[in-house]
Amino acid sequence: MRKLLSFRIQRRSLRFALPRTGSVKEMINWAYRTRYFLCVMTLYIVIYEWGSSSPLPSDDKEIHFTELEYFQGSVVITQGLVEHQRTSSELLSEQGASTICPVHPHNLVGYLDVDELLLFENSSWFEIEQRNPDISPGGHFIPSDCVPLHKVAIIIPLRNRDFQLSLLLAHMHPVWQRQGIEYKVFVITQIEGALFNRAKLLNIGVSEAVQDGTYDCYVFHDVDLLLEDDRCLYQCYDLNPRHISMYLDKFSYEPLSYRLHCQEYRGRQTIIEKLNQYFDGPPVVENFGGVSMVTAEQFHRTNGFSNLYWGWGGEDDDFYTRLVKKGYAAENPHGEKCSFRMIPHSHESENARNTARHSLLRFAAYRMEKEGYNTLRYQVISYEKNSLYTNITVDVGRPSEYMEEFLYLQGEECKLRMPWMK
């Protein structure tokens, strides 16, 4: 049997051996066989690398991600997303209008004078409400002369920024109305007493929007960014998510991209590195914070944001990694029309820089299916429909003792043991 096997291997090997003599046709056949063999072997190596790229060592015990946060009392468990995109006929039948709102509205004004707003705006909430009479309680607007193509949930994470919120809504409500979209503003306010968790608040915004109705577009909007041109449209499309706050005055209106701090884990490449191998050193990522937009399907496929980013930084890079893993690319079809002015503000002590964010980012693609929107837990403290927005005050919990210890570990950030490994 051993001799027979050896003979078969030798025969198979001879098929790929370079012929010593022979016609041109034989040489061509040999070249095709060799190329086929190399292609098959390359495919096998690629599949093996991707399939075996889990960063968990076999001797580590994995715990459930909900053990990394602490709550007292009952919590809200997230509901599934509605991914249905309404057709034109469904839109017309819903509202009885005769026309669909244009993709590019005709009543846009272009450049907006943000300087005047920042210098002289001191309106009360009542005055802002009087200037926007068509907005229903809860910050809901539906165009009266056409049927909107998009139903948009605008989600704003907040804590201790009421003045900035008034500036943002005084400026943006007229813009959103001119753009001919149906929208509702959800302000998700985190209570005091724990590190700020922007990513969790955005997940909560989606969870509450799902319970409120069917939205086909989610806009994640920082409270301190004011749009400078209303031709930058707040619309989602199926092909790719959109990141429209690429041009900020804070960064001299230059698109921001940067290298991730950590490069590899035990010789295994991260998903971002696989897509950026032509760079020297750590991979390059695009900034995906500020103002970004995703469809319900895009959010669902990436399992939303990670809930592990307590304090400032990292959650938008993590979400960008998830999008890349699913084959998406960030788009900004309106170019430099999408520029923003940042409202000056001081840094909050309860939003300290997350020193563990680099370590968490190394495992962003690995965690995507296991942790995110599907592990979100929170408590609703109050639900208020104000005249210009819906305010939902929530308790997002706090890091567990085990997670808190991880957040403040000092040392080599790219070699820290992950908090879900015991």
Long-range contacts (C-beta under 8 A, 24 or more apart in sequence): 53-268, 53-269, 54-366, 55-265, 55-266, 55-268, 55-362, 55-363, 55-366, 55-418, 56-366, 56-421, 57-266, 57-421, 60-421, 60-422, 61-421, 61-422, 62-420, 62-421, 62-422, 63-420, 63-421, 63-422, 64-375, 65-307, 65-308, 65-367, 65-370, 65-371, 65-375, 65-420, 66-375, 66-377, 67-400, 67-402, 67-420, 68-308, 68-399, 68-400, 68-402, 68-403, 68-419, 68-420, 69-307, 69-377, 69-396, 69-397, 69-398, 69-399, 69-400, 69-403, 70-397, 70-398, 70-399, 70-400, 70-401, 71-377, 71-379, 71-395, 71-397, 73-379, 74-379, 75-377, 75-378, 75-379, 75-397, 76-207, 76-377, 76-378, 76-379, 76-380, 77-376, 77-377, 78-203, 78-206, 78-207, 78-210, 78-373, 78-374, 78-376, 79-207, 79-210, 79-211, 80-210, 81-206, 81-210, 81-296, 81-297, 81-299, 81-300, 82-210, 82-214, 82-215, 82-296, 83-295, 83-296, 83-297, 83-300, 84-214, 84-216, 85-216, 85-238, 85-295, 86-151, 86-214, 86-216, 91-147, 91-148, 91-149, 92-147, 94-147, 95-142, 95-147, 97-145, 97-146, 97-147, 99-145, 99-146, 99-147, 100-146, 100-147, 100-149, 101-143, 101-146, 101-147, 101-148, 101-149, 101-180, 101-181, 102-146, 102-180, 103-149, 103-235, 104-233, 105-178, 105-179, 105-180, 107-178, 108-178, 108-179, 108-230, 108-231, 109-178, 109-230, 110-229, 110-230, 110-231, 111-228, 111-229, 112-171, 112-175, 112-227, 112-228, 112-229, 112-230, 114-171, 114-226, 114-228, 114-341, 117-167, 117-170, 117-171, 117-226, 118-167, 118-226, 118-341, 118-343, 121-167, 121-170, 121-171, 123-166, 123-170, 125-166, 125-386, 125-387, 125-388, 128-166, 128-169, 128-170, 128-173, 128-388, 129-387, 129-388, 131-170, 131-174, 132-173, 132-174, 132-177, 132-388, 134-177, 135-173, 135-177, 135-387, 135-388, 137-385, 137-386, 137-387, 138-184, 138-185, 138-385, 138-386, 138-389, 138-390, 139-169, 139-173, 139-184, 139-185, 139-186, 139-386, 139-387, 139-388, 139-389, 139-390, 140-183, 140-184, 141-173, 141-176, 141-177, 141-182, 141-183, 141-184, 142-182, 143-177, 143-180, 143-181, 143-182, 146-180, 148-180, 148-181, 148-182, 149-181, 149-235, 150-181, 150-182, 150-216, 150-217, 150-234, 150-235, 150-236, 151-181, 151-182, 151-183, 151-213, 151-214, 151-215, 151-216, 151-217, 152-176, 152-181, 152-182, 152-183, 152-184, 152-215, 152-216, 152-217, 152-218, 152-219, 152-234, 152-235, 152-236, 153-183, 153-184, 153-186, 153-205, 153-206, 153-209, 153-212, 153-215, 153-217, 153-218, 153-219, 154-183, 154-184, 154-185, 154-186, 154-219, 154-221, 154-234, 155-186, 155-188, 155-201, 155-202, 155-205, 155-206, 155-209, 155-218, 155-219, 155-220, 155-221, 156-185, 156-186, 156-187, 156-188, 156-205, 156-221, 156-222, 156-223, 156-389, 157-188, 157-190, 157-198, 157-201, 157-202, 157-205, 157-220, 157-222, 157-223, 158-187, 158-188, 158-189, 158-190, 158-201, 158-223, 159-189, 159-190, 159-192, 159-196, 159-348, 159-350, 159-351, 160-348, 161-223, 161-224, 161-345, 164-223, 164-224, 164-343, 164-345, 165-223, 165-389, 167-226, 167-343, 168-221, 168-223, 168-224, 168-225, 168-226, 168-343, 169-388, 169-389, 171-226, 171-227, 172-226, 172-227, 173-388, 175-227, 175-230, 176-234, 178-230, 179-230, 179-233, 179-234, 179-235, 181-234, 181-235, 183-234, 184-209, 184-212, 184-213, 184-215, 184-390, 185-388, 185-389, 185-390, 186-212, 186-389, 186-390, 186-392, 187-389, 187-390, 187-391, 187-392, 188-392, 188-394, 189-391, 189-392, 189-393, 189-394, 190-393, 190-394, 190-395, 190-396, 191-381, 191-393, 191-394, 191-395, 192-350, 193-398, 194-310, 194-350, 194-396, 194-397, 194-398, 194-399, 195-310, 195-311, 195-350, 195-351, 195-352, 195-398, 195-399, 196-310, 196-311, 196-312, 196-348, 196-350, 196-351, 197-307, 197-309, 197-310, 197-396, 198-309, 198-315, 199-305, 199-306, 199-307, 199-309, 199-315, 199-318, 199-319, 200-305, 200-307, 200-376, 200-378, 200-396, 201-394, 201-396, 202-304, 202-305, 203-304, 203-305, 203-307, 203-372, 203-373, 203-376, 204-376, 204-378, 204-392, 204-394, 204-396, 205-392, 206-299, 206-304, 206-373, 207-373, 207-376, 207-378, 208-392, 212-390, 215-296, 216-295, 216-296, 217-293, 217-294, 217-295, 217-296, 218-293, 218-294, 218-295, 218-296, 218-299, 219-291, 219-292, 219-293, 220-291, 220-292, 220-293, 220-294, 221-291, 222-289, 222-290, 222-291, 223-343, 224-342, 224-343, 224-345, 225-290, 225-291, 225-340, 225-341, 225-342, 225-343, 226-340, 226-341, 226-342, 226-343, 227-338, 227-339, 227-340, 228-339, 228-340, 228-341, 229-337, 229-338, 229-339, 231-334, 231-337, 232-334, 232-337, 232-338, 232-339, 233-334, 234-293, 235-293, 236-293, 236-294, 236-295, 236-298, 237-295, 238-295, 238-297, 239-331, 240-298, 240-328, 240-329, 240-330, 240-331, 241-292, 241-293, 241-294, 241-295, 241-298, 241-323, 241-328, 241-330, 241-331, 242-292, 242-293, 242-294, 242-330, 242-331, 242-332, 242-333, 243-286, 243-287, 243-288, 243-290, 243-291, 243-292, 243-293, 243-330, 243-331, 243-332, 244-291, 244-292, 244-293, 244-332, 244-334, 244-338, 245-289, 245-290, 245-291, 245-292, 245-338, 245-340, 246-287, 246-332, 246-338, 247-336, 247-338, 247-339, 247-340, 248-290, 248-339, 248-340, 248-341, 248-342, 249-339, 249-340, 249-341, 249-342, 250-342, 253-336, 253-339, 255-286, 255-287, 256-286, 256-287, 257-284, 257-285, 257-286, 257-287, 258-284, 258-285, 258-287, 259-283, 259-284, 259-285, 260-284, 260-285, 260-317, 260-358, 260-361, 261-358, 261-361, 261-413, 261-414, 262-358, 262-359, 262-361, 262-362, 262-413, 262-414, 263-414, 265-362, 265-363, 265-414, 270-321, 270-362, 270-364, 270-365, 271-321, 271-324, 271-325, 271-364, 271-365, 272-321, 272-324, 272-365, 275-324, 285-317, 285-320, 285-321, 286-320, 286-330, 287-316, 288-316, 288-317, 288-319, 288-320, 288-323, 288-330, 289-316, 290-340, 291-340, 292-316, 292-319, 292-330, 298-323, 298-326, 298-328, 299-373, 300-373, 301-326, 302-326, 302-328, 302-368, 302-372, 303-368, 303-369, 303-371, 303-372, 303-373, 303-374, 304-372, 304-373, 304-374, 304-376, 305-372, 305-373, 306-360, 306-364, 306-367, 306-371, 306-372, 307-371, 307-372, 307-375, 307-376, 308-360, 308-367, 308-371, 308-403, 308-419, 309-354, 309-357, 309-360, 310-354, 310-398, 310-399, 310-403, 310-407, 311-351, 311-352, 311-353, 311-354, 311-407, 312-347, 312-351, 312-352, 312-353, 312-354, 313-353, 313-354, 313-357, 314-354, 314-357, 314-358, 314-360, 314-361, 317-357, 317-361, 317-364, 318-360, 318-361, 318-364, 321-361, 321-364, 321-365, 322-364, 322-365, 322-368, 322-372, 325-365, 325-368, 354-407, 355-407, 355-408, 355-409, 355-410, 355-413, 356-406, 356-407, 356-408, 356-409, 356-413, 356-416, 358-413, 358-414, 359-413, 359-414, 359-416, 359-418, 360-418, 362-414, 363-418
